Amino acid sequence: MKDVGGLLIDLDGTLYHGGRMIHGADLLIAALRRAELPFLFVTNNSSRTPAGVAAHLRGMGIEAKAEEVCTSSMAAARYIAEESPGATVAILGEEGLIQACSEAGLTLVSEAPQYVVQGIDRSFTYESLARASRWIREGAKFVLTNPDLMLPSDNGVMPGAGTLGASIEAASGVAPVVIGKPESHLITYATALLGIKPDAAVVVGDNMRTDISAGARAGCRTILVLTGLTTQDNLAQYQSVTGVAPDEICADLAELMGTLGV
């Protein structure tokens, strides 16, 4: 693939499964460094800080730095900060979202916010739902980090940020602004961090519904790797459902390295 200005690389299903590295992920990242091809690790995960994401990757043997990580929390905080610098925000989320909003210069409050920003929140309660929906009905803007309905855990799949967001939407009658994949906000923010235009970026991921759809919406080229959710058997079905097609398809990360020429 020619004229690649930078790569936006998905994590779960692309470089690892849970706590297990996918074969060749460490070699891929090392090759990108040798080739001096810019890249970011781009994730819908809103709970971890960039340092936490990088530590998780290093723990599996994949070299990573915090400054190479772009999360949906970072993109959500930047979206709010650019729209309303210094805005008051009520956070329903975890460490990654709290840190991102603080670093973006937003003011964290517990009453009468201008924005309700919500990610995965494993302390979510009925009271959380009642307060958030009331603030939104009173005029606060509702921002959702990512629409993932389920997320993997050591105990199987668990409700994700999108499931919590659906309850707030139902209670408030207001749909959120969605930042993470498959929407384009996270991807366009990541291209800005790399200092390249979307048409110079290539999104690499295993999920047609999120990674490839988000890349297409943002105007990026896309490479689907068959290392996770999308397989040769379900590819046609996902293409039909999403209405998009990847620019390239690679069976594994070794083939991806060949496609990229690294």
C-alpha positions as CSV (number, residue, x, y, z in Angstrom):
1,M,0.0,0.0,0.0
2,K,1.5,3.3,-1.1
3,D,1.5,6.8,0.4
4,V,0.6,5.8,3.9
5,G,0.9,8.8,6.2
6,G,0.1,6.9,9.3
7,L,-1.7,4.0,10.8
8,L,-4.6,3.9,13.3
9,I,-4.4,0.5,14.8
10,D,-7.3,-1.2,16.7
11,L,-6.4,-3.2,19.8
12,D,-8.7,-6.0,21.0
13,G,-9.1,-8.5,18.2
14,T,-6.3,-6.9,16.2
15,L,-3.3,-7.0,18.4
16,Y,-4.6,-9.1,21.3
17,H,-7.5,-11.2,22.6
18,G,-8.1,-10.1,26.2
19,G,-4.7,-10.7,27.9
20,R,-3.2,-12.8,25.1
21,M,-1.1,-11.3,22.2
22,I,-2.1,-12.2,18.7
23,H,0.7,-13.9,16.9
24,G,3.0,-11.4,15.2
25,A,1.6,-8.2,17.0
26,D,5.0,-7.5,18.6
27,L,6.8,-8.0,15.3
28,L,4.4,-5.7,13.5
29,I,4.9,-2.8,15.9
30,A,8.7,-3.3,15.9
31,A,8.6,-3.3,12.0
32,L,6.6,0.0,12.0
33,R,9.2,1.6,14.3
34,R,12.1,0.4,12.0
35,A,10.3,1.8,9.0
36,E,9.5,5.0,10.8
37,L,5.9,4.7,9.8
38,P,3.8,6.8,12.3
39,F,1.0,5.0,14.1
40,L,-1.4,5.3,17.0
41,F,-3.1,2.6,19.1
42,V,-6.8,3.6,18.8
43,T,-9.4,2.2,21.1
44,N,-13.0,2.6,22.1
45,N,-12.0,1.6,25.6
46,S,-12.8,4.6,27.8
47,S,-11.8,3.2,31.2
48,R,-8.0,3.0,30.9
49,T,-5.7,6.0,30.7
50,P,-3.2,6.1,27.9
51,A,-0.5,5.0,30.3
52,G,-2.7,2.1,31.4
53,V,-3.3,1.0,27.8
54,A,0.4,1.1,27.0
55,A,1.2,-0.9,30.2
56,H,-1.4,-3.5,29.1
57,L,0.3,-3.8,25.7
58,R,3.8,-4.0,27.2
59,G,2.7,-6.7,29.6
60,M,1.9,-8.9,26.6
61,G,5.3,-8.1,24.9
62,I,4.1,-5.3,22.6
63,E,6.3,-2.2,22.8
64,A,4.0,0.8,23.5
65,K,4.2,4.3,24.9
66,A,1.4,6.3,26.5
67,E,1.8,9.1,23.8
68,E,1.1,6.4,21.1
69,V,-2.4,5.8,22.5
70,C,-5.7,7.5,21.5
71,T,-8.8,6.6,23.4
72,S,-12.5,7.5,23.1
73,S,-12.2,9.3,26.4
74,M,-9.5,11.6,25.0
75,A,-11.6,12.3,21.8
76,A,-14.7,12.9,23.9
77,A,-12.9,15.4,26.1
78,R,-11.4,17.2,23.1
79,Y,-14.8,17.3,21.4
80,I,-16.3,19.1,24.4
81,A,-13.3,21.4,25.0
82,E,-13.3,22.5,21.4
83,E,-17.1,23.2,21.4
84,S,-17.1,24.9,24.8
85,P,-13.7,25.5,26.4
86,G,-13.7,25.1,30.1
87,A,-17.3,23.7,30.1
88,T,-18.7,22.1,33.2
89,V,-19.1,18.4,32.9
90,A,-20.6,15.6,34.9
91,I,-18.8,12.3,34.3
92,L,-20.3,8.9,34.4
93,G,-17.1,6.9,33.9
94,E,-13.8,5.7,35.2
95,E,-10.2,6.8,35.5
96,G,-9.5,7.2,31.8
97,L,-12.5,9.5,31.2
98,I,-11.8,11.5,34.4
99,Q,-8.2,12.1,33.5
100,A,-9.0,13.0,29.9
101,C,-11.6,15.6,30.8
102,S,-9.3,17.2,33.5
103,E,-6.4,17.4,31.0
104,A,-8.7,19.0,28.4
105,G,-9.4,21.9,30.8
106,L,-12.9,20.9,31.5
107,T,-14.5,21.6,34.9
108,L,-15.8,18.5,36.7
109,V,-19.0,19.1,38.6
110,S,-21.6,17.1,40.4
111,E,-24.6,19.3,39.8
112,A,-26.1,21.4,36.9
113,P,-23.5,20.5,34.3
114,Q,-23.4,21.9,30.7
115,Y,-22.4,18.4,29.5
116,V,-23.0,14.8,30.7
117,V,-20.2,12.7,29.4
118,Q,-20.6,8.9,29.8
119,G,-18.4,5.9,29.3
120,I,-18.1,2.5,30.8
121,D,-19.0,3.0,34.5
122,R,-18.9,-0.1,36.7
123,S,-20.3,1.8,39.6
124,F,-23.4,2.9,37.6
125,T,-26.6,2.9,39.7
126,Y,-30.2,3.8,39.5
127,E,-29.3,7.1,41.1
128,S,-26.7,7.7,38.4
129,L,-29.4,7.1,35.8
130,A,-31.8,9.4,37.5
131,R,-29.4,12.3,37.9
132,A,-28.0,12.0,34.4
133,S,-31.4,11.9,32.7
134,R,-32.6,14.8,34.8
135,W,-29.6,17.0,33.8
136,I,-30.0,16.1,30.1
137,R,-33.8,17.0,30.3
138,E,-32.8,20.3,31.8
139,G,-30.5,21.1,28.9
140,A,-27.2,19.4,29.4
141,K,-25.6,18.0,26.2
142,F,-25.2,14.2,26.3
143,V,-21.9,12.8,25.0
144,L,-21.2,9.1,24.9
145,T,-17.6,7.9,24.6
146,N,-18.4,4.7,22.6
147,P,-21.5,2.8,21.7
148,D,-20.2,-0.8,22.5
149,L,-23.2,-2.7,24.0
150,M,-21.0,-5.4,25.4
151,L,-17.4,-5.8,26.5
152,P,-15.2,-8.8,27.1
153,S,-14.1,-9.6,30.7
154,D,-12.7,-12.5,32.7
155,N,-16.2,-13.5,33.5
156,G,-17.5,-13.4,29.9
157,V,-19.2,-10.5,28.2
158,M,-20.5,-7.7,30.3
159,P,-22.7,-4.6,29.6
160,G,-20.7,-1.9,27.9
161,A,-20.9,1.9,27.7
162,G,-23.5,1.7,25.0
163,T,-25.8,-0.3,27.2
164,L,-25.6,2.3,29.9
165,G,-26.0,5.0,27.4
166,A,-29.2,3.4,26.0
167,S,-30.7,3.5,29.4
168,I,-29.9,7.2,29.8
169,E,-31.3,7.9,26.3
170,A,-34.5,6.1,27.2
171,A,-34.9,8.0,30.5
172,S,-34.0,11.4,29.1
173,G,-35.5,11.1,25.6
174,V,-32.3,12.5,24.1
175,A,-29.9,10.7,21.9
176,P,-26.2,11.2,22.6
177,V,-23.4,12.5,20.5
178,V,-21.4,9.3,19.9
179,I,-17.6,9.8,19.8
180,G,-16.1,6.3,19.4
181,K,-16.2,3.8,16.5
182,P,-18.2,3.4,14.3
183,E,-18.7,7.1,14.3
184,S,-15.9,9.2,12.9
185,H,-15.0,11.6,15.8
186,L,-12.4,9.3,17.3
187,I,-10.7,8.6,14.0
188,T,-10.5,12.2,12.9
189,Y,-9.1,13.2,16.3
190,A,-6.5,10.5,16.0
191,T,-5.5,11.8,12.5
192,A,-5.1,15.3,14.0
193,L,-2.8,13.9,16.7
194,L,-0.6,12.4,14.0
195,G,-0.7,15.6,12.1
196,I,-2.1,14.0,8.9
197,K,-5.2,14.4,6.8
198,P,-7.8,11.5,7.0
199,D,-7.1,10.5,3.4
200,A,-3.4,9.9,4.3
201,A,-4.4,7.6,7.2
202,V,-5.1,3.9,7.2
203,V,-7.3,2.3,9.8
204,V,-6.4,-1.3,10.7
205,G,-8.9,-3.4,12.6
206,D,-10.8,-6.7,12.8
207,N,-14.3,-5.4,13.2
208,M,-16.4,-4.4,10.1
209,R,-19.1,-2.7,12.3
210,T,-16.7,-0.5,14.2
211,D,-13.1,-0.2,12.9
212,I,-13.8,-0.4,9.1
213,S,-17.0,1.6,9.3
214,A,-15.4,4.4,11.3
215,G,-12.5,4.6,8.9
216,A,-14.7,4.8,5.9
217,R,-16.9,7.5,7.5
218,A,-13.8,9.5,8.4
219,G,-12.5,9.3,4.8
220,C,-9.5,7.0,5.6
221,R,-8.4,3.9,3.8
222,T,-9.0,0.7,5.7
223,I,-7.3,-2.7,6.2
224,L,-9.4,-5.5,7.6
225,V,-7.4,-8.2,9.4
226,L,-9.1,-11.6,10.0
227,T,-7.7,-12.0,13.4
228,G,-10.8,-11.3,15.5
229,L,-14.5,-10.7,15.0
230,T,-14.6,-10.7,11.2
231,T,-13.8,-14.0,9.5
232,Q,-13.8,-15.2,5.9
233,D,-17.1,-16.9,6.7
234,N,-19.0,-13.9,8.0
235,L,-17.3,-11.2,5.9
236,A,-20.0,-11.0,3.2
237,Q,-22.7,-10.7,5.9
238,Y,-20.8,-7.8,7.6
239,Q,-20.3,-6.0,4.3
240,S,-24.0,-6.3,3.6
241,V,-24.9,-5.0,7.0
242,T,-22.5,-2.1,7.1
243,G,-22.6,-1.1,3.5
244,V,-18.8,-0.7,3.5
245,A,-15.9,-2.7,2.1
246,P,-12.3,-2.5,3.3
247,D,-9.6,-1.4,0.9
248,E,-7.5,-4.4,1.8
249,I,-8.1,-7.7,3.6
250,C,-5.2,-9.6,5.4
251,A,-5.6,-13.0,6.8
252,D,-3.1,-12.3,9.6
253,L,-0.6,-9.8,10.9
254,A,2.2,-11.3,8.8
255,E,0.2,-10.6,5.7
256,L,-0.5,-7.1,7.0
257,M,3.2,-6.4,7.2
258,G,3.7,-7.5,3.6
259,T,0.8,-5.3,2.5
260,L,2.4,-2.3,4.3
261,G,5.8,-3.2,3.0
262,V,7.5,-3.2,6.4
